[in-house]
Amino acid sequence: MFPERLAKGYRSFIDGRFASERARYQELAGLGQKPSIMVMGCVDSRVSPEVIFDSAPGEILVARNVANLVPRYEPGGGQHGASAALEFAVRALRVEHIIVLGHALCGGIRAFAMETAPLSESDFIGKWMSQIAPAAEAIGPMGAEGEEAYLRKLEFASVELSLQNLMTFPFVRAAVEKGELKLHGAYFGVASGKLLVRDEVTGAFEPVEG
Amino acid sequence: MSHRPSPELDRLLEGYARFRGTGWSANRERWATLKDGQQPGVMVIACSDSRVDPAQIFDVNPGEIFVVRNVAAMVPPFETTPGHHGVSAALEFAVQVLQVQEIVVMGHGMCGGCKAALTRELHGTEPGKGGFIADWIALLDDAREEVVAHHGMEGRTAERAMEQAGVRASLANLRTFPCVREKERDGSLNLRGAFFAISDGVLHLLDEDTGQFAPAS
C-alpha cells in the first residue's frame, strides 16, 4: 500500500496546483528546467525550501541532506551526492545563486554537539556530522550562554562553514570571481517562522522583512 | 539576500512574505507543535530537479515528510568504508531516530541525471567538469546495462526505462541496509517506488511483484 496520506495529498495536488499550473508543468517538461537558484537545505520535515519561499515548480534546484552540509572539494574516492548536485547546478544549469539554508532545532547539529552515542556500528550520522568539527572549533566550547544559544551559534557557524566549503570547489570559486554566481547564507527559525539572512559584510544573521 | 539587486532573489523573498502571510499565520497551531520536534511518518528520497518537490506533489503540511534530495533520487548501497555517506546518515536518522513507517523513492520523467547515466556522456570527465556527476550516477551502471540491452541508449522509451530502473535500483540498495531489512521484515517499515511524469502530472507507483509502474488511482 502506498502511504494513504501521500495518495490523498497527491489527489489534492492534481486538483489544485497541477490543475492551475498545468501549462507551466507542460512547458517545464518540454523545455526542461532552468532554475536560477540552488538551495542546499536540511532533510528535516519542517524546513522545505519550497514552502518557506512559496516557490513555484521549476524555480529552485534543491539538494537536501542532514544539516544542509556542503562537503569540501574532494576529487576522487567515492560518491559525493552534494558535490554531484553542485556540479549539476553550477556547470550544467548555470544557476546564479546558491543559498545554504540552515535552521533552528537541527537534530544533526544537536547530535554532534551533544556527542550522541552512535546508533549503529556504522555510525553514519556521527561520520557525516563530523564534517562540522571546524565550525565547532571556530566558535569555541559551550560557555555560560546555555545549550539553546550554543546550538544556535553552531547552526550559524555550520552555514558559514558550508559557504567556505563551497569556495573550495574550483568551478564555484571561478564563477563567483567572475560575478556569475553569488553565495548566500540563510536560517529558518522553526519556532518563530522567521527567516534570517546572513549579511555578507558583517557575517551576522539578520531578519528580513516578511 | 545581497546588497546588489537581483530579481531572482527578490522573487524568493516575495515568496517568503507570502509564506509569512499565509503558510505561517494560517498554520500557527501546527507550527507551535513542530517547535517541540518533528515526527514525520514518511521519508521521501527524491531528485534535486526543480520541478519535482515532493512537498508540492504530495501537498503535505510542514512536519509530515522527511526529505532527501540528490541527483536522480539515489540511494547508494550499504557500505562501511570511511567517508561521508550523506544518504546513509539521513536514512539512519529517519529509520532509527524518527522511526518513519514508510520510505518512498520517487523518480521522475526528463531526469538529467538518469539521461547522463544512460548515455554515459560524462564518463571519464574530470571532477568539476562532470566527474562528480559521473561518479555519482555510476551507481546506476548495473541497471543501465539491462535498459540498454532492451531499449538502446536514445529516445524517451529508453530514458523512461532508465528513470524507472533507477527507482528499482535505489529500493534494492535500501534493502542492503541491515536496519531497513530488519524493519521491513518485521512489518514496521514499508518501501515504495514511485515515478512522477512532469508533463501530465501523473504519479506512477511501482508494483514490486511485476516490476511495473502503473498510474496511481
Contacts between the chains, C-beta under 8 A, distances in Angstrom:
chain1	res1	chain2	res2	distance
A	1	B	190	7.3
A	2	B	104	7.7
A	2	B	192	5.5
A	2	B	194	7.3
A	2	B	205	5.4
A	2	B	216	6.7
A	3	B	41	7.3
A	3	B	42	5.4
A	3	B	101	8.0
A	3	B	102	4.7
A	3	B	104	6.9
A	3	B	190	7.8
A	3	B	192	7.3
A	5	B	41	7.2
A	5	B	42	7.1
A	5	B	58	7.7
A	5	B	60	7.2
A	5	B	64	6.9
A	6	B	42	6.5
A	6	B	58	4.5
A	6	B	60	7.3
A	6	B	65	7.8
A	6	B	104	6.8
A	7	B	216	6.4
A	9	B	57	7.9
A	9	B	58	3.9
A	9	B	59	3.9
A	9	B	60	5.2
A	10	B	57	6.3
A	10	B	58	5.6
A	10	B	59	7.1
A	10	B	203	5.4
A	10	B	216	6.4
A	12	B	59	4.4
A	13	B	56	6.6
A	13	B	57	5.4
A	13	B	58	6.7
A	13	B	59	4.5
A	13	B	201	7.7
A	14	B	201	5.9
A	16	B	59	6.8
A	17	B	56	6.2
A	17	B	59	7.2
A	18	B	201	4.2
A	22	B	201	7.2
A	25	B	51	7.3
A	25	B	198	5.8
A	25	B	199	6.5
A	25	B	201	5.9
A	26	B	199	5.4
A	28	B	51	5.0
A	28	B	198	6.1
A	29	B	51	7.7
A	29	B	109	6.7
A	29	B	110	5.9
A	29	B	198	4.1
A	29	B	199	3.5
A	30	B	199	7.1
A	32	B	110	6.7
A	32	B	112	7.8
A	33	B	49	6.0
A	33	B	50	4.8
A	33	B	51	5.5
A	33	B	112	8.0
A	35	B	50	4.0
A	36	B	8	4.7
A	37	B	8	5.7
A	37	B	9	7.5
A	37	B	12	6.5
A	41	B	69	8.0
A	43	B	66	5.6
A	43	B	67	5.7
A	43	B	68	5.4
A	43	B	90	4.9
A	43	B	93	7.2
A	43	B	94	7.6
A	44	B	38	6.1
A	44	B	66	7.2
A	45	B	38	4.7
A	45	B	40	3.9
A	45	B	62	7.0
A	45	B	63	5.0
A	45	B	64	6.1
A	45	B	65	5.6
A	45	B	66	4.8
A	45	B	67	7.2
A	46	B	34	5.0
A	46	B	38	5.5
A	46	B	62	5.0
A	46	B	63	5.3
A	47	B	62	7.9
A	48	B	53	7.2
A	48	B	55	4.3
A	48	B	62	6.8
A	48	B	67	6.8
A	50	B	53	4.5
A	50	B	55	5.8
A	50	B	56	5.9
A	51	B	19	6.6
A	51	B	23	6.1
A	51	B	55	5.9
A	51	B	62	6.1
A	52	B	16	6.3
A	52	B	19	5.7
A	53	B	12	4.9
A	53	B	13	8.0
A	53	B	15	4.1
A	53	B	16	5.5
A	53	B	19	6.9
A	54	B	15	3.8
A	54	B	16	7.0
A	54	B	18	4.4
A	54	B	19	4.7
A	54	B	22	7.9
A	54	B	23	6.6
A	55	B	12	7.0
A	55	B	15	5.3
A	57	B	50	6.9
A	57	B	51	4.9
A	57	B	52	7.9
A	57	B	53	7.1
A	57	B	56	6.6
A	58	B	50	5.0
A	58	B	51	5.4
A	59	B	11	7.6
A	59	B	12	8.0
A	59	B	50	6.0
A	60	B	12	7.7
A	60	B	50	5.5
A	61	B	48	5.4
A	61	B	49	7.0
A	61	B	50	4.8
A	62	B	48	5.7
A	62	B	50	7.2
A	62	B	53	6.9
A	62	B	69	5.1
A	63	B	48	5.1
A	63	B	69	5.6
A	63	B	70	6.1
A	64	B	67	5.4
A	64	B	68	5.7
A	64	B	69	4.3
A	64	B	70	8.0
A	65	B	68	6.7
A	65	B	70	7.6
A	65	B	86	4.4
A	65	B	87	7.7
A	65	B	89	7.4
A	65	B	90	6.2
A	66	B	86	7.1
A	66	B	89	4.7
A	66	B	90	5.1
A	66	B	93	5.8
A	69	B	86	7.8
A	71	B	84	5.8
A	73	B	127	7.8
A	75	B	126	7.7
A	75	B	127	3.8
A	75	B	128	7.6
A	75	B	131	7.1
A	76	B	127	7.2
A	77	B	83	7.0
A	78	B	81	7.3
A	78	B	83	4.9
A	78	B	135	7.5
A	79	B	76	5.6
A	79	B	135	5.6
A	79	B	136	5.2
A	79	B	138	7.5
A	79	B	139	6.4
A	80	B	84	7.7
A	80	B	132	5.7
A	80	B	135	7.0
A	80	B	136	6.8
A	81	B	70	4.3
A	81	B	71	7.1
A	81	B	74	7.4
A	81	B	76	8.0
A	81	B	86	4.7
A	81	B	87	6.2
A	81	B	136	6.3
A	82	B	70	7.6
A	82	B	86	6.2
A	83	B	127	7.6
A	83	B	132	4.3
A	83	B	136	7.9
A	84	B	70	7.1
A	84	B	71	4.8
A	84	B	113	7.9
A	84	B	132	4.5
A	84	B	133	4.8
A	84	B	135	7.1
A	84	B	136	3.6
A	84	B	137	7.6
A	85	B	48	4.9
A	85	B	69	7.9
A	85	B	70	5.8
A	85	B	71	5.2
A	86	B	132	7.3
A	87	B	127	7.8
A	87	B	128	6.6
A	87	B	130	6.9
A	87	B	131	7.7
A	87	B	132	4.3
A	87	B	133	5.4
A	88	B	48	7.1
A	88	B	71	5.6
A	88	B	112	6.9
A	88	B	113	7.2
A	88	B	133	5.7
A	89	B	48	7.7
A	91	B	128	7.3
A	91	B	129	6.9
A	91	B	130	6.9
A	92	B	112	6.9
A	92	B	133	7.9
A	96	B	6	7.5
A	96	B	8	6.3
A	97	B	1	7.6
A	97	B	6	7.2
A	97	B	8	6.2
A	97	B	9	6.2
A	99	B	1	6.9
A	99	B	12	7.9
A	105	B	35	6.9
A	105	B	37	7.4
A	107	B	38	7.8
A	107	B	93	6.6
A	107	B	97	7.0
A	108	B	89	7.7
A	108	B	93	7.2
A	119	B	92	5.7
A	119	B	96	4.5
A	119	B	97	6.9
A	120	B	92	6.5
A	120	B	96	6.9
A	120	B	178	7.7
A	120	B	179	6.6
A	121	B	80	7.7
A	122	B	78	7.6
A	122	B	80	5.2
A	122	B	88	7.2
A	122	B	92	7.7
A	124	B	85	5.4
A	124	B	88	4.1
A	124	B	89	4.3
A	124	B	91	7.3
A	124	B	92	4.4
A	125	B	89	4.9
A	125	B	92	5.3
A	125	B	93	5.8
A	127	B	82	7.6
A	127	B	83	7.6
A	127	B	84	6.3
A	127	B	85	6.9
A	127	B	89	7.2
A	128	B	84	5.5
A	128	B	85	6.6
A	128	B	86	6.3
A	128	B	88	7.7
A	128	B	89	3.5
A	129	B	89	7.4
A	131	B	84	6.2
A	169	B	128	6.7
A	170	B	128	5.6
A	171	B	128	4.4
A	171	B	129	7.7
A	182	B	2	5.7
A	182	B	4	8.0
A	182	B	6	7.5
A	184	B	1	4.2
A	184	B	2	6.6
A	184	B	9	7.7
A	186	B	1	6.7
A	190	B	31	7.5
A	190	B	34	6.2
A	190	B	35	5.7
A	191	B	31	7.6
A	191	B	35	3.7
A	193	B	20	6.7
A	193	B	24	4.2
A	193	B	31	5.9
A	195	B	16	5.4
A	197	B	1	5.0
A	198	B	1	7.9
A	200	B	2	6.1
A	200	B	3	7.1
A	201	B	3	7.7
A	208	B	1	7.8
A	208	B	13	6.1
A	208	B	16	7.1
A	209	B	13	7.7
A	209	B	17	7.0
A	210	B	13	6.9
A	210	B	16	4.7
A	210	B	17	4.2
A	210	B	19	7.3
A	210	B	20	4.3
